[in-house]
Amino acid sequence: GAVVSQHPSRVICKSGTSVKIECRSLDFQATTMFWYRQFPKQSLMLMATSNEGSKATYEQGVEKDKFLINHASLTLSTLTVTSAHPEDSSFYICSARGSQGFNNEQFFGPGTRLTVL
Amino acid sequence: DAKTTQPTSMDCAEGRAANLPCNHSTISGNEYVYWYRQIHSQGPQYIIHGLKNNETNEMASLIITEDRKSSTLILPHATLRDTAVYYCIVLYNFNKFYFGSGTKLNVKP
């Protein structure tokens, strides 16, 4: 299957700082990327959908000014958590979907664990 | 968007078949059923998907009932490495995955 990477794999930051997480599709062009958040012992919650070159679509209840998403190329999307607070500590996972031949299958990255002190 | 219902957890003996059920009674005619699994602290891994017909690949088989209101994922010979949370997802509007709570499969020696 296709490979999606995330960087960093884990990050610890101080409250009030901003953190950027990168999501890359390594061997295919991802027309659509998705960002999820997962709290301990819970399921994945879809945060937003981004299409290359356009603004992200956020799910209800997700603050677009706090979670900035950029999908500037067909292989890279970034999620920036602005002014992070301890309650933003979570496991952030991206997925990517190609334009052809993937039957709408999403390929998931390995996740980024964010800890805000 | 179609919701899915899965048992919270299941046990399976190593080497035996694991049958994981999923109810999706509100599924629409053109919505696919996908199965993913998540091993602890990793990203979800694709297993299989289907629309109407039963499907099989190197990992598993997917049995979808004729009315499409439920499905069963079958791992034919479960190993300890199959211990994971298994998610049954209905693809909404050909676009988004909304994950349910999944089934924690415990494969025991």
Interface residues (C-beta under 8 A of the other chain):
Chain A: G1 V4 Q6 T32 F34 Y36 S43 L44 M45 L46 T49 F91 I93 S95 N103 N104 E105 Q106 F107 F108 G109 P110 G111 R113
Chain B: Y32 Y34 Y36 Q38 S41 Q42 G43 P44 Q45 Y46 H49 Y87 L91 F94 N95 K96 F97 Y98 F99 G100 S101 G102
